[in-house]
Amino acid sequence: MKRDAAVRTALCAVVVAAAGCGGHESAPAVATKGPDLVYVRAAAAPAVREQAFDGVLEAVNTATVSAQASGRIVELPVDVDSTVSKGDVIARLRDTEPRARLDASQAALREAQAAVTEAQADYARIKEVFDKKLIAQAQMDRATAARDAAQARLAQAQAALAGAQEQEEHALVRAPYAGIVTARQVQVGELASPGQPLVTMLSLDRLRAVVDVPQQFIAALRSASAARVVLPDGNAVAAGAIHIFPYADEHTHTFRVRVELPEAGTHAIYPGELVKVAFAVGEEPALSVPSTALAHRGEVTGLYVADEQQRLQFRAVRAGRSLPDGVVEILAGLSAGEPVAADPIAAAARLRQQEGASP
């Protein structure tokens, strides 16, 4: 946490303005405004050193839902690409036999409840007479035993009813969580049996990136404290937990690494997509400027740099990684302390005026 704070502080020092365009000091200054251009000074500051690998997104929750009872499939309300909520019915089996068993269990429960009511009434009458010493102990014992037996039969009937309700519920196959259906293995009319796969589904709420890392890099990754996932649209998100498998694949000699992504948000990402996973493995100095200062002329990337007389020139540079806080690393073409126009569009207009005024 202390290192991350230091890095953020250093990166915030990148976007600074030249106190005067004549010097090339690397010390940051407060942003100031020239005649009509804002300049930022290229600054060399500590940046996170990353090791990046290609990864693939996969769903954390994926399951093949199976039948829990035997029966003919009478309804399949979902198909591939169907969206379901937790608890939605995804398959319905014929429930004639479970329903009959449930009805019988309910009838047995009502009979047991009536028997308990009768036995308790008999017990109460006999106990009243017994307390007056008008009947023998044997009669009292028989009444007590009849009451206890009736209560036991009631408990047995309640358990049988619970089992029948469970069996009847097994005729309805429900989604274990919210998600989408990716495969359907059966059709309406087929006979399902316990354990037979019915549909496969996954949840988009939680995703992770899976990376196969060559063994020569795994030692550095074991000390990595953070990682970020660069999505297909170019945006990056901070990763959560990093899980490194404790063994290598015997054929590829790579270690599998799983990187958890935050809960589903505004990014439209899906399992199976390719991403870049960048692991923070240390720090190194990096010359950086705001990414908004970069200008593109065809296939050339450059910056508008001011000299000591505040005359602009377009200079081709080689950009590197996108770093946090909206800055980009400059690998070649720029030196620390040089002032760069923050707005490339306004700088281009100024450069045209400058060239037109030249003799």
C-alpha positions in Angstrom: 0.0 0.0 0.0 2.9 2.4 0.8 4.6 1.7 -2.5 1.3 2.2 -4.4 0.8 5.6 -2.7 4.4 6.6 -3.6 3.8 5.6 -7.2 0.6 7.5 -7.5 2.3 10.6 -6.0 5.1 10.3 -8.5 2.8 10.0 -11.4 0.7 13.0 -10.3 3.9 15.0 -10.7 4.1 14.2 -14.4 1.4 16.7 -15.5 3.3 19.9 -14.7 3.8 23.1 -16.7 7.1 24.7 -17.5 7.9 27.7 -15.3 9.7 28.9 -18.3 10.4 27.1 -21.5 14.1 27.9 -21.4 15.3 25.3 -18.9 15.2 21.5 -18.9 15.0 20.9 -15.1 13.2 17.7 -14.3 11.8 19.1 -11.0 8.0 19.3 -11.3 6.2 22.7 -11.1 2.6 23.8 -10.8 0.8 23.9 -14.1 0.9 27.4 -15.7 -0.5 28.8 -18.9 1.5 30.4 -21.7 0.1 33.0 -24.0 -2.6 30.6 -25.1 -1.2 27.1 -24.6 -0.8 25.0 -21.5 2.5 23.1 -21.3 3.4 20.0 -19.3 6.9 19.0 -18.5 8.1 15.5 -19.3 9.1 14.0 -16.0 11.0 10.9 -15.1 9.3 9.4 -12.1 9.1 5.9 -10.5 6.6 3.8 -12.2 5.3 0.2 -11.6 7.4 -2.3 -13.6 5.0 -4.8 -15.1 5.2 -8.2 -16.7 2.3 -8.8 -19.1 0.9 -12.0 -20.5 -2.0 -13.0 -22.7 -5.0 -14.4 -20.8 -8.5 -15.6 -21.4 -11.6 -14.6 -19.5 -13.7 -17.4 -17.9 -16.7 -17.4 -15.7 -16.1 -18.2 -12.0 -19.5 -19.9 -11.7 -20.2 -22.4 -14.4 -22.2 -25.6 -14.0 -23.9 -28.5 -15.8 -27.3 -28.9 -14.2 -28.4 -32.5 -13.9 -31.7 -34.3 -13.1 -32.2 -35.5 -9.6 -35.1 -37.9 -10.4 -36.3 -40.2 -13.2 -39.0 -38.9 -15.4 -40.0 -37.9 -18.9 -39.1 -34.3 -19.8 -42.4 -32.5 -20.5 -41.1 -28.9 -20.7 -37.8 -27.1 -21.5 -38.5 -23.4 -21.2 -34.8 -22.4 -21.9 -32.4 -22.8 -24.8 -28.9 -21.7 -25.7 -28.4 -18.0 -24.9 -31.5 -17.9 -22.6 -31.0 -15.6 -19.6 -32.3 -17.0 -16.3 -32.6 -15.8 -12.8 -31.7 -17.8 -9.7 -34.5 -20.3 -9.0 -36.1 -20.2 -12.5 -37.4 -23.5 -13.8 -35.1 -24.7 -16.6 -36.7 -28.2 -17.0 -39.9 -29.9 -15.9 -40.3 -33.7 -15.6 -43.6 -35.6 -15.6 -44.6 -35.6 -11.9 -47.6 -38.0 -11.9 -46.0 -40.5 -9.6 -44.3 -37.9 -7.2 -47.6 -36.1 -7.1 -49.5 -39.2 -6.1 -46.9 -40.0 -3.5 -47.3 -36.5 -2.1 -51.1 -36.8 -2.0 -50.8 -40.1 -0.1 -48.4 -38.6 2.4 -50.7 -35.6 3.0 -53.6 -38.0 3.7 -51.4 -40.1 6.0 -50.4 -36.9 7.9 -54.1 -35.9 8.4 -54.9 -39.4 9.7 -51.9 -39.3 12.1 -53.0 -35.8 13.4 -56.5 -37.2 14.0 -55.1 -40.2 15.9 -52.9 -37.9 18.0 -55.9 -35.7 18.9 -58.0 -38.8 19.9 -55.1 -40.4 21.9 -54.5 -37.1 23.8 -58.2 -36.8 24.7 -58.2 -40.4 25.9 -55.1 -39.8 27.9 -56.6 -36.7 29.6 -59.8 -38.5 30.6 -58.0 -41.6 32.0 -55.5 -39.5 33.9 -58.3 -37.6 35.5 -59.9 -40.8 36.7 -56.5 -42.3 37.7 -55.7 -39.2 39.8 -58.9 -40.0 41.8 -57.6 -43.6 42.4 -60.5 -45.1 40.5 -58.6 -47.2 37.9 -55.5 -49.3 37.9 -52.0 -48.3 36.9 -52.1 -50.6 34.0 -54.9 -48.7 32.3 -53.0 -45.5 32.8 -49.9 -47.0 31.3 -51.8 -48.2 28.2 -53.3 -44.7 27.7 -49.8 -43.2 28.0 -48.4 -45.7 25.5 -51.2 -45.1 23.0 -50.6 -41.3 23.2 -46.8 -41.7 22.7 -47.4 -44.1 19.8 -49.8 -41.7 18.1 -47.3 -38.9 18.4 -44.5 -41.1 16.9 -46.8 -42.0 13.9 -47.4 -38.3 13.5 -43.7 -37.5 13.3 -43.3 -40.4 10.9 -46.0 -39.0 8.7 -44.5 -35.6 8.7 -41.1 -37.0 7.7 -42.8 -39.0 4.9 -44.5 -35.8 3.7 -41.2 -33.9 3.6 -39.7 -36.6 1.5 -42.6 -36.7 -0.8 -42.4 -32.9 -1.2 -38.7 -33.2 -2.0 -39.3 -35.8 -4.6 -42.1 -33.7 -6.1 -39.8 -30.7 -6.2 -37.2 -32.8 -8.1 -39.6 -32.8 -11.0 -38.7 -29.1 -11.3 -35.1 -28.4 -12.3 -34.2 -24.9 -11.2 -31.3 -22.6 -12.0 -28.7 -22.5 -9.2 -27.8 -18.9 -9.9 -28.5 -16.1 -12.4 -26.8 -16.5 -15.7 -27.1 -17.6 -19.3 -27.5 -21.1 -20.8 -24.6 -22.1 -23.0 -25.7 -25.7 -23.9 -28.7 -27.9 -23.8 -28.1 -31.6 -23.8 -31.7 -33.0 -23.9 -35.0 -32.5 -25.8 -38.6 -32.5 -24.7 -39.9 -36.1 -24.6 -36.7 -37.7 -23.6 -36.5 -39.8 -20.5 -34.2 -38.3 -17.8 -32.5 -40.2 -15.1 -30.7 -39.1 -11.9 -27.4 -37.5 -12.7 -28.1 -37.0 -16.4 -26.9 -33.6 -17.7 -29.7 -31.3 -18.9 -28.3 -27.9 -19.5 -25.0 -26.1 -19.0 -25.0 -22.5 -17.8 -22.6 -19.8 -16.5 -22.9 -16.6 -14.6 -21.5 -13.3 -15.9 -21.5 -11.7 -12.5 -18.1 -12.9 -11.6 -15.3 -13.4 -14.2 -11.6 -14.1 -13.9 -8.6 -14.1 -16.3 -6.7 -17.3 -16.7 -3.0 -17.0 -17.8 -0.4 -19.7 -18.5 2.9 -18.3 -17.4 6.2 -19.8 -18.5 8.3 -21.1 -15.7 11.1 -18.6 -16.0 8.7 -15.8 -15.0 6.9 -17.5 -12.2 9.4 -16.5 -9.4 8.8 -12.8 -10.1 5.1 -13.3 -10.2 5.0 -14.9 -6.8 6.1 -11.6 -5.3 3.6 -9.6 -7.4 1.3 -7.5 -5.1 -1.1 -6.3 -7.7 -2.2 -6.8 -11.3 -4.4 -5.1 -13.9 -6.4 -6.6 -16.7 -6.4 -4.8 -20.0 -9.8 -5.4 -21.6 -10.5 -5.8 -25.3 -11.7 -2.2 -25.5 -8.4 -0.9 -24.2 -9.6 0.0 -20.7 -7.9 -1.5 -17.7 -9.3 -2.7 -14.4 -7.5 -3.4 -11.2 -7.6 -7.2 -10.5 -8.5 -8.7 -7.3 -6.9 -11.9 -5.8 -4.1 -13.6 -7.6 -4.0 -17.4 -7.4 -0.9 -19.2 -8.7 -1.2 -23.0 -9.1 1.5 -24.8 -7.1 2.5 -27.0 -10.0 3.5 -26.7 -13.7 2.0 -28.4 -16.7 4.3 -31.3 -17.5 3.9 -30.8 -21.3 4.0 -27.0 -21.6 6.0 -26.3 -18.4 3.8 -23.3 -17.6 2.1 -22.4 -14.4 -1.6 -21.5 -14.5 -2.5 -18.2 -12.8 -6.0 -17.0 -12.1 -6.7 -13.3 -11.6 -10.1 -12.4 -10.2 -11.9 -9.4 -11.8 -14.2 -7.0 -9.8 -17.9 -7.6 -9.8 -19.7 -7.1 -13.1 -19.9 -3.4 -14.0 -20.2 -1.3 -17.0 -17.6 -3.2 -19.1 -19.1 -5.4 -21.7 -16.8 -8.4 -21.3 -17.6 -12.1 -21.8 -16.0 -15.4 -21.1 -13.7 -16.6 -23.9 -12.4 -13.1 -24.8 -8.6 -12.5 -24.9 -7.2 -9.9 -22.5 -3.8 -8.8 -21.3 -2.9 -9.3 -17.7 -0.1 -7.1 -16.4 1.5 -8.1 -13.0 3.3 -5.5 -10.9 6.7 -7.0 -10.3 8.6 -3.9 -9.1 9.4 -0.3 -9.9 11.5 1.5 -12.5 12.0 5.1 -13.7 9.7 6.0 -16.6 9.5 9.2 -18.6 5.8 10.0 -18.9 3.5 12.6 -20.3 -0.4 12.8 -20.3 -1.8 10.5 -22.9 -4.0 13.4 -24.1 -0.9 15.2 -25.2 -0.1 12.6 -27.9 -0.9 13.6 -31.5 -1.3 11.1 -34.4 -0.3 11.9 -37.9 -1.1 8.9 -40.0 1.0 6.1 -38.5 3.3 8.5 -36.7 2.8 9.3 -33.0 4.3 12.5 -31.7 4.3 15.4 -29.3 4.4 19.2 -29.8 7.5 20.3 -28.0 8.6 23.9 -27.3 12.2 25.1 -27.4 13.8 27.8 -25.4 12.1 30.5 -27.5 8.7 28.9 -27.1 8.7 27.8 -30.7 6.9 24.6 -31.3 8.0 21.6 -33.3 6.2 18.3 -33.9 8.5 15.5 -32.8 7.9 11.9 -33.4 8.2 9.7 -30.3 7.8 6.1 -29.4 5.1 5.6 -26.8 5.1 2.7 -24.4 2.7 1.5 -21.8 -0.3 3.3 -20.6 0.2 4.0 -16.9 -2.3 4.8 -14.1 -3.6 8.4 -13.7 -4.0 8.9 -17.5 -0.3 9.1 -18.4 1.7 7.2 -21.0 5.3 6.2 -21.0 7.6 7.7 -23.7 10.4 5.3 -24.7 12.2 7.4 -27.2 12.2 10.9 -28.8 11.9 13.0 -25.6 14.1 14.1 -22.7 13.1 14.7 -19.1 12.2 18.3 -18.5 11.2 19.3 -22.0 7.9 21.2 -22.2 5.1 19.6 -24.2 1.9 21.2 -25.3 -1.0 19.7 -23.4 -3.5 20.3 -26.1 -2.3 18.9 -29.5 -5.1 20.5 -31.5 -4.3 24.0 -30.2 -0.6 23.3 -30.6 -1.1 22.3 -34.2 -2.9 25.5 -34.9 -0.1 27.5 -33.2 2.5 25.6 -35.3 0.6 26.6 -38.5 0.6 30.2 -37.5 4.3 29.9 -36.6 5.2 28.4 -39.9 3.2 31.0 -41.8 4.9 33.8 -40.0 8.4 32.5 -40.7 10.3 34.4 -43.5 
